Amino acid sequence: MANNKVKYGIKNLYVAKITSGSAEGYTYGTPFRIPGAISMNLESQMNVTNVAADDIKDYASETVNNGYEGTIEVATLPEQFEKDILGDVGGVENSETKSAEFAIQCEFIGDQKKGRFVFWRCQLTKRPTISQRTKDENFQIDTDTLNIKSMPRLNDYAIKGKCYEDWDVYEDFFNAVPDPDDFIAAETATVTQTLTHAASSFTGTQAKKGEAFTATLTESVGYTMGTVTVTMGGTDITSTAYDSETGVITIAEVTGNIVITATASA
């Protein structure tokens, strides 16, 4: 599937309470939906510190990614958010109650494919503003705005993850907060090569999904290349991927795990 040229829209906004979080790891509650997502505006909090030396202004620099900060506007906040995140009990706000940290999950649309993203560790920078207006002939809907800060996790420093609808992690994305490893696994395909009296120019074990893959097979000295099979995602693609004249395997776009089997005989 082709890459997006543009993206737009926001829907399926979910929040999951962080039930435990430390340098040892993070666990989350079940994500719950906040209906009526209107807008999201989160600005990067990346800081760059420059050091001048040897009459050079930018002799050295250090970049620190502190996450994002901004607002999310929704039609109205559900009671579960007030209970689980704000800590309100029975609709009562208490000055001694601290709001909980949480993960945010959401969906956007692109011109080629849909995408979903997660911010793994967020906190409110202040409680939602209370704003109500009387109903008159110029009737307007009152909305709720969340002022939030997204921060790195303490165990792995992960801030945000993004995936697309042709990734494995996409399907069950909102059932539970995905782990950063789920994104890495979804973006790559394994490459398994079983070579008998043959060698391959590709020496790795992974290929990036959505990109091209190529490898050249050569037989050992004194041997002739015999049977070669190439499968991707369990489907035999030998006839379109392998050129027996040159020994070159070419895959225009990796979509699944690749298995190459080649046997040369004397």
N, C-alpha and C positions, 0 to 999 in steps of 0.2 A: 504494500500500500504506500502511495506517495506521501511525502512529507507535506505538512501544512505550509501554506504561504501566509495565511492570516488566521487569527483566532478571535473569537468573540463570545459573548454570552456568559452567564453564570447560572447554574442550577444544581440541584441535589447537594445542598450544603449540609454537612454532617459535623457533629461534634462528639468527641469521646473523652470522657474524664480520665486523667492520668491517676490511676489507683496507687501506683508506687513509682518513684523515679529517683535514681541516684547514679553514682558512677558505676554501680554494679549492673544497671539495666533499667528498663522501663516496662510497665504493664499498663494496659488500658481497659476501661470498661467498654461495653458494647456501644458502638456509634449510634447516635439518634439524630434524626433529621430535624433541621430548622426550616420549615416551609417559608416560602416567600423571599428568597434571596434576591436582593435588588442590585447591589454593587459591592465591589471589593477594591480597596485602594491601599496597598501595602508597599511602602518604600524601603529599599535596601538600606541597612545600617552598616555599611562597609566603611571602615576607617583606614586611611593611608597615612602613615607617619614617615616623613622624609628626613634624612640626615645629611647635612652639608659637610663636606670635607675635601681637602686638596683643591680648594677653589672650585669645587663642583657642587652646584646647588643640590642635585639629587644624587649624591654619592651612593647612598643606600636607602632602601625603603622597606617598610614592613606593612603588610596588609592584614587587617583583622576583619573577618566577616562575623558581625554580631547578629545577623538575622534580618528581620523585617519589622516595621512598625507602621500602623495606620488604622483604618476603619473598615468595618463591614456593616452595610446597611441591610436590614431585613424588615419585612412587613410587621412582624411582631414576634417576640420571643416566647417560646413554649414554656409551660410550667416546669418541665423537666430541666431546662437550662437554669431557671431560677433556683431549683432545688439542688441539682448536682454540681453546678459550677459556681453560682453566686452563694450557695450555702443557706438560702432562705428556708426556714422551717415553717410549714403551714402558712406560707404567704407572709411571714414576718421577717423583716430585715433586722439584723442585730449588729451593733457596732463592733463586737468582738469576734465576729465570724469572718474568716479569711476565705477569699474565693480560691477555687481549685485551679491548678494548671490543666490544660486539655490539648487535644489534637484537633485540627480542623481538616476536613476533607471536602472536596468540591469537584465540580465537573465544568468543563468548557467545551465549546464547539469550534472546529476548524473547517477550512474549506475542503479538506480531504478526509479528515478523521477526527473523532472526538477524543478528548483527553481528560484525565483526572489527576488531581494533585493532593498532596497531604503536607501539612506543616506539623511536625511531630511534637513540638513543645511550645505552647502558647500560654499567655496569661493576660488578664485584663489590666490595662493601665488605669482604668477607673470604671466605676459602675455605669451601666447604661443611663443616659440622660432621660429624665421624665419630661415629656412635652405633650401637652394636650391643648386643643383649641376647640372653641365652641362651634357648633354646627350652624351654618347660615347658608345664604344662597350661593356662596362661593365655597362649597364643601370641599375639604381637602383631607386626605388620609394621613394620619400620624404614623410614623415609622419608628423603629428602634435602631440605634447605632451602637455597635460594639467597638470600643477603642482597645486594640490588642497589640501585643508585642510577641513576635515569634523569635525564639532563642535556640541556640544549639543545645542538643541533649548533652548531659554530663558524661555519658559513657562512651559515645562514639562520635559526638560533635555533629550529628546529622541534623539538618535544619528542614529541608524540603525535599520531597520526591515527586516526580511527574512521570506518568505513563500514558500510553495510547491504546486505543481499542483493539489493536492487533497484538498486544502484549498479554501474556498469560495472567499477570497480576490484575488486569483490568476487570475481569468478570466478577470476582468476589470482593472487589475493592471496598465496598461499603459494609460488608458483613463483619469485618474486624479491621483494626488499624494495621496496614501492611508494614512489614519490617524493611529496613533499607536493603537487606540482602535479597528480598523478593524483587526489587527493581533491577538489581544487577543481574540476577538470574534470568529475568524476563527480557533483558536487552541483549543477552548473548546466547549463542547456540554452541553446543559442544561439537568438537570435531574428533571423531575416532577413526584411526587409520590402522588397518591390519594388513601389513605388507610382508610378502614372502619373496625373498630374493629380489627385492625392489626397494626403492627409496622415494621420498617425496620432498619437494622443495618447501612445503609447508611443515614447519616443525612445532607449531603451537597446538593447543588443545581447545581453543575457543575462537569463534567468529562472531562478529557483531551483526545482529539482525538488521535487515533493511539495507545492508551494504553488500557489495560484490565480494565474491570469494574466488580465488584462483590457486591452483597448485599444479606442479609438473611432476609426473611420475617417470622414473627412469629405472631400468632393470640393472641388476648387478652384471659385472663383466662375465661374459660367457653364457648369459641367460637371455631368453627372449620373452618379452611381455606377453602374458596369456590373458587370463580372465580378469576383467576389471568391472567392478560394480560400484555405483554411487547412489546413495539414497539420501533424501532429505525429508525430515519429518515422517519417516517410515515409508515414503514413496520412492520407487525406483526411478531415478532421473538420468540413468547412464546414457541413454540414447541422445539426450539433448545437452548433457553436461561434459561428456568425455570425448575427446578427439584422439582416436587410436593412432593417427598418423604422427601427431606431435607429442602425445602423452600429456596434453594439457587438459586440466579440469577447470571449467569456467561456469560459475553460477552467478547470474546477473543480480539476484537479490536473495540473501539468506532469510529464510522464513522458519526454519526448524533445524533440529540437530542433524549433523552431517555424518554419514558413515561411509568410509572409502575402503574397499577391499581389493587388493591387487596381488596376483600371483604370477611370477615369472618362472619359466622352466628351462632346463638346460637343453 
